[in-house]
């Protein structure tokens, strides 16, 4: 049976709040500050069942970077970048656990939206993210412990790869809320509220495409609200959703999710580049280029040596990586991305796979050195799509065979 890769569906089940907020007493409302920047880091442990039989289990890592760019009519205007990556941790067809330690990059989305003080979202229909919208929505009044309320919401999914449906796919629901008082998260007590909703939908047929004929499921979240930070500190979620498809195959997704909301610190790129460059010189490390990029600081290991057509590094390369590991550990609060690049010599599919496996080899070595944990490292393979030198010369091809380690800003 063909396995459906549908990791991104639950990438962002409850993007609860992407803007700065501050609660006063028992009043919950969103307040916006232009120039604020936030990160949301979530991990989803998901099991996928095909016709009731376990297909695979995966961990999904989501990184959301948010900038509050403007205030308009009492609403905060937000620009957000959603990155999702995953790793298979069990494959029933292979009947084994996965040996891949790092997360493989899956997809990146950009979104622009506005939100009012009660949580209602305004967004152009072209955007896929955030997945869960109008959650939470607060009543315009004081809330007492035990008080409940309801509000409409909807999910928006990306079914392009899974089902060939080209536009954002919307599923409506009614969310039920309860203010439950103080709850503990990682040793601290927070005012908290629960959110639960069920989905029961029979979508219309879509001519000429695979489409859901019935969708049903249930979702339960617990949100920990931090008054001092003015935003959720974290959330926990359980979910279960089933898609009965037009090909008469049933696909079910079950899982657990959690996330933390982190205020972003500005990165002094100029100082960090100077520090890293000085460290490289001190250890006489050559063929390494350090530069500022949009995502943060890139350390490009040009001409890194592997055996031909292999992800096995030549002897001596680990010495260089040990030096790089020491540099990376000087910036422990920053996540990193390891990306592989190849020279233009082979098919695109072959080069994409080779560049990814080589990036994975570097990432696995850094993980073994405790540079970061797996949930703070993303692996990407670009193949020959991003050359930095002329592929018509041997010297240029050598430079293009590189691995880049990016210290991420947000």
Buried (B, 14 or more C-beta within 10 A) or exposed (E): EEEBBBBBBBBBBBBBBBBBBBBEEEEBBBBBEEEBBBBBBBBBBBBBBBEEEBBBBBBBBBBBBBBBBBBEEEBBBBBBBBBBBBBBBBBBEEEEEBEBBBBBBBBEBEBEBBBBBBBBBEBEEEBBBBBBBBBBBBBEEEBEEEBEBEBBBBBBBBBBBBBEBEEBBEBEBEBBBBBBEEBEBEEEEBBBBBBBBBBEBEBEEBEEEBBBBEBBBBBBBBBBBBBEBBBBBBBBBBBBBBBBBBEEBBBBBBBEBBBBBBEBEEBEBEEBBEBBBEBBEEBEBEBBBBEBBEBBBBBBBBBBBBEEEEBEBEEEBEEBBEBBBEBBEEBEEBBBBBBBBBBBEBEEEBBBBBBBBBBBBBBBBBBEBEBBEBBBBBBBBBBBEEBEBEBEEEEBBBBBBBBBBBBBBB
